[in-house]
Amino acid sequence: MNPPASGRTGSRLERPDQQGRFGEYGGMFAPETLMPALWQLADDFAEAWGDSGFVGRFHELLEKYTGRPTPLHAADHLSEEIGTRVLLKREDLAHTGAHKINNAIGQALLAKRTDKTRLIAETGAGQHGVATATAAAYTGLECVVYMGEKDIERQALNVSRMKMLGAEVVPVTSGAATLKDAVNEAMRDWVRTVETTHYIIGSVVGPHPFPWMVREFQKVIGEESVRQLQGEPVDVVVACVGGGSNAIGMFYPFAGREGVELVGVEAAGHGIETGRHGASIGAGSPGILHGARTYMLQDAEGQVLEAHSISAGLDYPGVGPEHAYFADTGLARYVSITDDEALEGVDLLSRTEGVIPALESAHAVAWVAKEADLLRDKTVLINLSGRGDKDMDMITARWDRV
Protein backbone atom coordinates (compact mmCIF):
# COMPACT_ATOMS: atom_id res chain seq x y z
CA MET A 1 0.00 0.00 0.00
CA ASN A 2 1.33 3.42 -0.94
CA PRO A 3 0.34 6.55 0.99
CA PRO A 4 -1.79 9.07 -0.90
CA ALA A 5 0.05 12.01 -2.43
CA SER A 6 -2.49 14.44 -1.03
CA GLY A 7 -6.02 14.71 0.25
CA ARG A 8 -7.13 14.38 3.86
CA THR A 9 -9.38 11.39 4.53
CA GLY A 10 -8.75 10.80 8.24
CA SER A 11 -8.60 12.64 11.52
CA ARG A 12 -6.00 12.64 14.25
CA LEU A 13 -6.48 10.13 17.06
CA GLU A 14 -6.28 11.30 20.66
CA ARG A 15 -4.88 7.90 21.57
CA PRO A 16 -4.47 4.52 19.88
CA ASP A 17 -7.17 1.86 20.24
CA GLN A 18 -7.22 -0.85 22.89
CA GLN A 19 -4.63 -2.86 20.94
CA GLY A 20 -2.33 0.13 20.66
CA ARG A 21 -3.05 0.76 16.99
CA PHE A 22 -3.38 3.93 14.93
CA GLY A 23 -5.68 2.56 12.26
CA GLU A 24 -3.85 -0.50 10.97
CA TYR A 25 -0.47 0.56 12.37
CA GLY A 26 1.20 0.16 15.74
CA GLY A 27 0.23 -2.62 18.14
CA MET A 28 2.33 -4.80 20.43
CA PHE A 29 4.59 -7.29 18.68
CA ALA A 30 6.94 -8.19 21.52
CA PRO A 31 8.31 -11.24 23.37
CA GLU A 32 5.86 -12.84 25.80
CA THR A 33 8.18 -11.91 28.67
CA LEU A 34 7.64 -8.21 27.88
CA MET A 35 3.88 -8.22 27.34
CA PRO A 36 2.91 -7.84 31.03
CA ALA A 37 5.44 -4.99 31.38
CA LEU A 38 4.06 -3.22 28.31
CA TRP A 39 0.47 -3.43 29.50
CA GLN A 40 1.56 -2.26 32.94
CA LEU A 41 3.48 0.63 31.38
CA ALA A 42 0.39 1.61 29.37
CA ASP A 43 -1.68 1.65 32.55
CA ASP A 44 1.03 3.52 34.51
CA PHE A 45 1.35 6.19 31.84
CA ALA A 46 -2.41 6.65 31.46
CA GLU A 47 -2.71 7.06 35.24
CA ALA A 48 0.23 9.49 35.42
CA TRP A 49 -0.95 11.54 32.42
CA GLY A 50 -4.31 11.90 34.12
CA ASP A 51 -2.68 13.09 37.35
CA SER A 52 -2.47 16.88 37.49
CA GLY A 53 0.44 16.62 39.93
CA PHE A 54 2.54 14.55 37.51
CA VAL A 55 1.67 16.72 34.51
CA GLY A 56 2.35 19.85 36.53
CA ARG A 57 5.78 18.60 37.60
CA PHE A 58 6.59 17.67 33.99
CA HIS A 59 5.74 21.15 32.73
CA GLU A 60 7.54 22.77 35.67
CA LEU A 61 10.75 20.97 34.71
CA LEU A 62 10.26 21.83 31.04
CA GLU A 63 10.16 25.48 32.02
CA LYS A 64 12.70 25.71 34.84
CA TYR A 65 15.15 22.99 33.79
CA THR A 66 15.00 22.61 30.02
CA GLY A 67 14.26 26.25 29.14
CA ARG A 68 10.81 26.09 27.58
CA PRO A 69 9.10 27.63 25.83
CA THR A 70 11.62 27.62 23.01
CA PRO A 71 11.36 30.71 20.76
CA LEU A 72 9.48 31.01 17.51
CA HIS A 73 11.96 32.88 15.32
CA ALA A 74 11.08 34.80 12.16
CA ALA A 75 13.90 33.86 9.77
CA ASP A 76 13.77 37.13 7.84
CA HIS A 77 17.12 36.80 6.05
CA LEU A 78 16.40 33.23 4.94
CA SER A 79 12.91 34.31 3.91
CA GLU A 80 14.30 37.12 1.78
CA GLU A 81 16.82 34.84 0.09
CA ILE A 82 14.40 32.08 -0.89
CA GLY A 83 11.32 34.25 -1.40
CA THR A 84 8.92 32.71 1.10
CA ARG A 85 8.17 33.57 4.72
CA VAL A 86 9.87 31.11 7.09
CA LEU A 87 9.43 30.73 10.84
CA LEU A 88 11.70 28.48 12.93
CA LYS A 89 10.63 26.66 16.08
CA ARG A 90 13.95 26.75 17.93
CA GLU A 91 14.16 23.34 19.62
CA ASP A 92 17.93 23.65 19.16
CA LEU A 93 17.83 26.09 22.09
CA ALA A 94 16.36 23.58 24.54
CA HIS A 95 18.69 22.18 27.22
CA THR A 96 21.05 19.57 25.68
CA GLY A 97 20.48 21.06 22.20
CA ALA A 98 17.47 19.21 20.84
CA HIS A 99 13.82 18.28 21.36
CA LYS A 100 14.85 14.92 22.86
CA ILE A 101 14.98 16.35 26.39
CA ASN A 102 11.17 16.76 26.48
CA ASN A 103 10.57 13.02 26.23
CA ALA A 104 13.54 12.05 28.39
CA ILE A 105 12.37 14.20 31.29
CA GLY A 106 8.82 12.85 31.01
CA GLN A 107 9.86 9.21 30.94
CA ALA A 108 12.41 9.64 33.73
CA LEU A 109 9.65 11.10 35.94
CA LEU A 110 7.47 8.11 35.05
CA ALA A 111 10.32 5.72 35.93
CA LYS A 112 10.69 7.35 39.34
CA ARG A 113 6.94 7.20 39.88
CA THR A 114 6.96 3.44 39.17
CA ASP A 115 10.00 2.76 41.41
CA LYS A 116 12.43 1.82 38.64
CA THR A 117 16.12 2.30 39.51
CA ARG A 118 17.72 2.06 36.09
CA LEU A 119 17.21 3.73 32.71
CA ILE A 120 18.32 2.35 29.37
CA ALA A 121 18.15 4.01 25.98
CA GLU A 122 19.21 3.65 22.38
CA THR A 123 20.66 6.53 20.41
CA GLY A 124 21.80 7.28 16.88
CA ALA A 125 22.70 10.95 16.61
CA GLY A 126 23.48 10.91 20.33
CA GLN A 127 21.02 13.62 21.30
CA HIS A 128 18.57 11.17 22.84
CA GLY A 129 21.42 9.49 24.69
CA VAL A 130 22.57 12.84 26.06
CA ALA A 131 19.00 13.75 27.02
CA THR A 132 18.49 10.42 28.79
CA ALA A 133 21.83 10.70 30.60
CA THR A 134 20.85 14.23 31.64
CA ALA A 135 17.46 13.12 32.95
CA ALA A 136 19.08 10.19 34.77
CA ALA A 137 21.61 12.46 36.43
CA TYR A 138 18.85 14.86 37.51
CA THR A 139 16.61 12.11 38.91
CA GLY A 140 19.42 10.01 40.43
CA LEU A 141 18.89 6.91 38.28
CA GLU A 142 21.49 4.58 36.78
CA CYS A 143 21.83 4.99 33.01
CA VAL A 144 23.04 2.74 30.18
CA VAL A 145 22.94 3.90 26.55
CA TYR A 146 23.28 1.56 23.57
CA MET A 147 24.84 3.12 20.48
CA GLY A 148 26.01 1.67 17.17
CA GLU A 149 29.75 1.59 16.72
CA LYS A 150 29.42 3.58 13.48
CA ASP A 151 27.43 6.27 15.29
CA ILE A 152 29.94 6.35 18.15
CA GLU A 153 32.59 7.27 15.60
CA ARG A 154 30.57 10.01 13.89
CA GLN A 155 29.04 11.41 17.10
CA ALA A 156 32.11 11.41 19.37
CA LEU A 157 31.16 14.70 21.03
CA ASN A 158 27.85 13.34 22.27
CA VAL A 159 29.52 10.15 23.50
CA SER A 160 31.81 12.28 25.67
CA ARG A 161 28.83 14.24 26.96
CA MET A 162 26.97 11.06 27.94
CA LYS A 163 29.97 9.73 29.81
CA MET A 164 30.48 13.05 31.60
CA LEU A 165 26.86 12.86 32.74
CA GLY A 166 27.52 9.45 34.31
CA ALA A 167 26.05 7.14 31.68
CA GLU A 168 27.63 3.92 30.47
CA VAL A 169 27.80 3.90 26.66
CA VAL A 170 27.69 0.37 25.23
CA PRO A 171 28.99 0.00 21.64
CA VAL A 172 26.83 -2.15 19.32
CA THR A 173 28.75 -3.92 16.57
CA SER A 174 26.03 -6.13 15.08
CA GLY A 175 24.33 -5.42 11.74
CA ALA A 176 25.18 -2.01 10.32
CA ALA A 177 26.21 -0.80 13.81
CA THR A 178 23.70 2.06 13.65
CA LEU A 179 20.40 3.03 15.28
CA LYS A 180 18.39 -0.07 14.32
CA ASP A 181 20.98 -2.30 15.94
CA ALA A 182 21.15 -0.14 19.06
CA VAL A 183 17.37 -0.54 19.44
CA ASN A 184 17.76 -4.32 19.15
CA GLU A 185 20.34 -4.42 21.95
CA ALA A 186 18.34 -2.12 24.21
CA MET A 187 15.29 -4.36 23.74
CA ARG A 188 17.36 -7.41 24.71
CA ASP A 189 18.55 -5.64 27.84
CA TRP A 190 14.98 -4.73 28.78
CA VAL A 191 13.80 -8.32 28.42
CA ARG A 192 16.46 -9.37 30.94
CA THR A 193 16.00 -6.54 33.46
CA VAL A 194 12.38 -5.41 33.12
CA GLU A 195 11.67 -5.59 36.87
CA THR A 196 14.13 -2.80 37.70
CA THR A 197 14.62 -1.03 34.36
CA HIS A 198 12.66 1.51 32.36
CA TYR A 199 13.49 1.70 28.65
CA ILE A 200 13.30 5.29 27.39
CA ILE A 201 12.67 4.81 23.68
CA GLY A 202 13.77 8.01 21.99
CA SER A 203 11.21 8.25 19.21
CA VAL A 204 7.59 7.43 18.41
CA VAL A 205 8.55 3.86 17.50
CA GLY A 206 8.36 0.49 19.22
CA PRO A 207 5.41 -1.38 20.73
CA HIS A 208 2.46 0.31 22.43
CA PRO A 209 2.45 2.44 24.58
CA PHE A 210 5.74 4.03 23.43
CA PRO A 211 4.51 5.77 20.23
CA TRP A 212 1.57 7.29 22.11
CA MET A 213 3.57 8.13 25.23
CA VAL A 214 6.43 9.81 23.36
CA ARG A 215 3.97 11.80 21.23
CA GLU A 216 2.26 13.08 24.36
CA PHE A 217 5.57 14.25 25.84
CA GLN A 218 6.64 15.86 22.55
CA LYS A 219 3.39 17.57 21.51
CA VAL A 220 4.45 20.53 23.69
CA ILE A 221 6.41 21.63 20.59
CA GLY A 222 3.33 22.12 18.45
CA GLU A 223 1.17 23.38 21.31
CA GLU A 224 3.70 26.12 22.05
CA SER A 225 3.92 26.98 18.36
CA VAL A 226 0.15 27.43 18.11
CA ARG A 227 0.19 29.82 21.08
CA GLN A 228 3.23 31.71 19.81
CA LEU A 229 1.64 32.30 16.42
CA GLN A 230 -1.04 34.33 18.24
CA GLY A 231 -3.56 33.66 15.53
CA GLU A 232 -1.19 34.34 12.63
CA PRO A 233 -2.02 31.85 9.89
CA VAL A 234 0.58 29.29 8.83
CA ASP A 235 0.24 27.41 5.55
CA VAL A 236 2.86 24.66 5.75
CA VAL A 237 4.45 22.96 8.77
CA VAL A 238 7.66 21.07 8.02
CA ALA A 239 9.83 18.69 10.07
CA CYS A 240 12.42 16.01 9.41
CA VAL A 241 11.32 12.40 9.93
CA GLY A 242 13.41 9.42 10.96
CA GLY A 243 11.56 7.63 13.73
CA GLY A 244 9.59 10.85 13.85
CA SER A 245 9.27 12.21 17.40
CA ASN A 246 10.09 15.84 16.60
CA ALA A 247 7.72 15.75 13.63
CA ILE A 248 4.76 14.18 15.42
CA GLY A 249 5.33 16.56 18.33
CA MET A 250 5.03 19.48 15.93
CA PHE A 251 2.36 18.00 13.65
CA TYR A 252 -0.17 16.66 16.15
CA PRO A 253 -1.57 20.01 17.38
CA PHE A 254 -1.88 21.20 13.76
CA ALA A 255 -3.33 17.97 12.34
CA GLY A 256 -6.70 18.40 10.71
CA ARG A 257 -6.61 22.22 10.72
CA GLU A 258 -8.15 23.67 7.60
CA GLY A 259 -5.58 25.25 5.30
CA VAL A 260 -2.51 23.81 7.05
CA GLU A 261 -0.36 21.28 5.18
CA LEU A 262 1.98 19.01 7.14
CA VAL A 263 5.18 17.88 5.39
CA GLY A 264 7.57 15.29 6.79
CA VAL A 265 11.04 15.17 5.22
CA GLU A 266 12.75 11.78 5.13
CA ALA A 267 16.36 10.99 4.23
CA ALA A 268 16.94 10.27 0.55
CA GLY A 269 20.60 9.54 1.34
CA HIS A 270 22.52 8.93 -1.87
CA GLY A 271 19.22 8.99 -3.80
CA ILE A 272 16.11 6.81 -3.60
CA GLU A 273 17.11 5.05 -6.83
CA THR A 274 20.39 3.86 -5.28
CA GLY A 275 18.72 1.97 -2.45
CA ARG A 276 20.98 3.84 -0.01
CA HIS A 277 18.45 5.97 1.84
CA GLY A 278 16.16 6.16 4.86
CA ALA A 279 12.83 6.98 3.20
CA SER A 280 10.63 4.40 4.92
CA ILE A 281 7.31 5.96 3.90
CA GLY A 282 8.35 7.16 0.46
CA ALA A 283 10.08 3.95 -0.61
CA GLY A 284 9.07 1.34 1.97
CA SER A 285 6.08 -0.88 2.68
CA PRO A 286 4.10 -2.00 5.75
CA GLY A 287 5.75 -4.57 7.98
CA ILE A 288 6.69 -5.33 11.58
CA LEU A 289 9.71 -3.51 13.02
CA HIS A 290 10.73 -3.21 16.66
CA GLY A 291 7.37 -4.24 18.02
CA ALA A 292 5.00 -2.28 15.77
CA ARG A 293 3.41 -2.47 12.34
CA THR A 294 4.52 0.48 10.25
CA TYR A 295 6.19 1.51 7.01
CA MET A 296 9.69 0.09 6.81
CA LEU A 297 12.49 -0.74 4.39
CA GLN A 298 12.35 -4.46 3.59
CA ASP A 299 13.06 -6.87 0.77
CA ALA A 300 10.59 -9.21 -0.95
CA GLU A 301 11.02 -11.77 1.86
CA GLY A 302 10.32 -9.21 4.57
CA GLN A 303 13.92 -8.92 5.73
CA VAL A 304 14.88 -5.50 7.05
CA LEU A 305 17.06 -3.48 4.67
CA GLU A 306 19.81 -1.24 5.99
CA ALA A 307 19.04 2.45 5.91
CA HIS A 308 21.50 5.20 5.06
CA SER A 309 21.65 8.88 5.86
CA ILE A 310 24.45 11.33 6.52
CA SER A 311 22.41 12.23 9.62
CA ALA A 312 22.62 9.52 12.28
CA GLY A 313 19.17 10.39 13.60
CA LEU A 314 17.51 9.63 10.24
CA ASP A 315 19.54 6.47 9.60
CA TYR A 316 16.66 4.15 10.55
CA PRO A 317 14.72 1.65 8.36
CA GLY A 318 11.30 2.45 9.80
CA VAL A 319 9.05 5.23 11.00
CA GLY A 320 6.65 5.73 13.89
CA PRO A 321 3.27 4.05 13.31
CA GLU A 322 1.35 7.29 13.81
CA HIS A 323 3.27 8.75 10.86
CA ALA A 324 2.22 5.71 8.81
CA TYR A 325 -1.37 6.51 9.79
CA PHE A 326 -0.89 10.20 8.91
CA ALA A 327 0.51 9.20 5.53
CA ASP A 328 -2.28 6.77 4.61
CA THR A 329 -5.06 9.13 5.71
CA GLY A 330 -3.56 12.21 4.05
CA LEU A 331 -3.11 14.10 7.32
CA ALA A 332 0.50 14.68 6.22
CA ARG A 333 2.61 14.06 3.16
CA TYR A 334 6.15 12.77 3.16
CA VAL A 335 8.99 13.81 0.87
CA SER A 336 12.75 13.24 0.90
CA ILE A 337 16.04 15.13 0.66
CA THR A 338 19.49 13.75 -0.21
CA ASP A 339 22.68 13.97 1.85
CA ASP A 340 24.11 16.63 -0.46
CA GLU A 341 20.93 18.70 -0.32
CA ALA A 342 20.92 18.49 3.50
CA LEU A 343 24.48 19.81 3.57
CA GLU A 344 23.34 22.71 1.41
CA GLY A 345 20.59 23.29 3.98
CA VAL A 346 23.21 23.53 6.73
CA ASP A 347 25.15 26.10 4.73
CA LEU A 348 22.06 28.10 3.83
CA LEU A 349 20.68 28.47 7.36
CA SER A 350 24.12 29.10 8.87
CA ARG A 351 24.93 31.81 6.32
CA THR A 352 21.58 33.61 6.38
CA GLU A 353 20.48 33.32 10.02
CA GLY A 354 23.62 32.55 11.99
CA VAL A 355 22.05 29.27 13.12
CA ILE A 356 23.89 25.98 12.50
CA PRO A 357 21.24 23.24 12.34
CA ALA A 358 21.66 19.55 13.05
CA LEU A 359 21.94 17.50 9.88
CA GLU A 360 18.52 16.04 10.67
CA SER A 361 16.86 19.46 10.81
CA ALA A 362 18.80 20.58 7.73
CA HIS A 363 16.70 18.14 5.67
CA ALA A 364 13.62 20.23 6.49
CA VAL A 365 15.41 23.49 5.69
CA ALA A 366 16.70 22.07 2.40
CA TRP A 367 13.23 20.93 1.30
CA VAL A 368 11.74 24.38 1.93
CA ALA A 369 14.56 26.01 -0.05
CA LYS A 370 14.20 23.48 -2.86
CA GLU A 371 10.45 24.03 -3.14
CA ALA A 372 10.58 27.79 -2.55
CA ASP A 373 8.94 28.66 -5.88
CA LEU A 374 5.93 26.49 -5.05
CA LEU A 375 5.81 27.89 -1.51
CA ARG A 376 5.92 31.54 -2.57
CA ASP A 377 3.37 33.73 -0.78
CA LYS A 378 2.96 31.06 1.91
CA THR A 379 4.08 31.08 5.55
CA VAL A 380 6.17 28.04 6.38
CA LEU A 381 6.92 26.83 9.90
CA ILE A 382 10.00 24.61 10.26
CA ASN A 383 10.68 22.61 13.39
CA LEU A 384 14.41 23.14 13.93
CA SER A 385 14.75 20.03 16.05
CA GLY A 386 18.43 20.28 17.01
CA ARG A 387 21.67 22.20 16.75
CA GLY A 388 24.62 21.24 14.59
CA ASP A 389 27.49 21.06 17.09
CA LYS A 390 27.35 17.27 17.09
CA ASP A 391 27.67 17.12 13.29
CA MET A 392 30.63 19.41 12.71
CA ASP A 393 33.05 16.54 12.04
CA MET A 394 30.71 15.13 9.37
CA ILE A 395 30.12 18.55 7.83
CA THR A 396 33.76 19.59 7.71
CA ALA A 397 34.82 16.17 6.43
CA ARG A 398 32.52 16.66 3.46
CA TRP A 399 34.00 20.12 2.86
CA ASP A 400 37.47 18.59 2.83
CA ARG A 401 36.45 16.17 0.08
CA VAL A 402 34.98 18.88 -2.14
Salt bridges, closest charged atoms under 4 A:
GLU24 OE1 - ARG293 NH1 2.65
GLU47 OE2 - ARG113 NH2 3.39
ASP51 OD2 - ARG113 NH1 3.02
GLU60 OE1 - ARG57 NH1 3.02
GLU60 OE2 - LYS64 NZ 3.68
GLU81 OE2 - ARG351 NH2 2.99
GLU91 OE2 - ARG68 NH2 2.75
ASP92 OD1 - ARG90 NE 2.78
GLU142 OE2 - ARG118 NE 3.68
ASP151 OD1 - ARG154 NE 2.82
ASP181 OD1 - LYS180 NZ 2.87
GLU185 OE2 - ARG188 NH1 2.42
ASP189 OD2 - ARG118 NH2 2.81
GLU216 OE2 - ARG215 NH1 2.59
GLU216 OE1 - LYS219 NZ 2.94
GLU224 OE2 - ARG68 NE 2.79
GLU224 OE1 - LYS89 NZ 2.70
GLU232 OE2 - ARG85 NH2 3.07
GLU261 OE2 - ARG333 NE 2.35
GLU306 OE2 - LYS180 NZ 3.57
ASP315 OD2 - ARG154 NH2 2.75
GLU322 OE1 - ARG215 NE 3.10
ASP339 OD2 - HIS270 ND1 3.95
ASP339 OD2 - HIS308 NE2 2.71
ASP340 OD1 - ARG398 NH1 2.67
GLU341 OE2 - LYS370 NZ 2.96
ASP347 OD2 - ARG351 NE 3.75
GLU353 OE1 - HIS73 NE2 2.91
GLU360 OE1 - LYS390 NZ 2.75
ASP373 OD1 - ARG376 NH2 2.63
ASP389 OD2 - ARG387 NE 3.53
ASP391 OD2 - LYS390 NZ 2.75
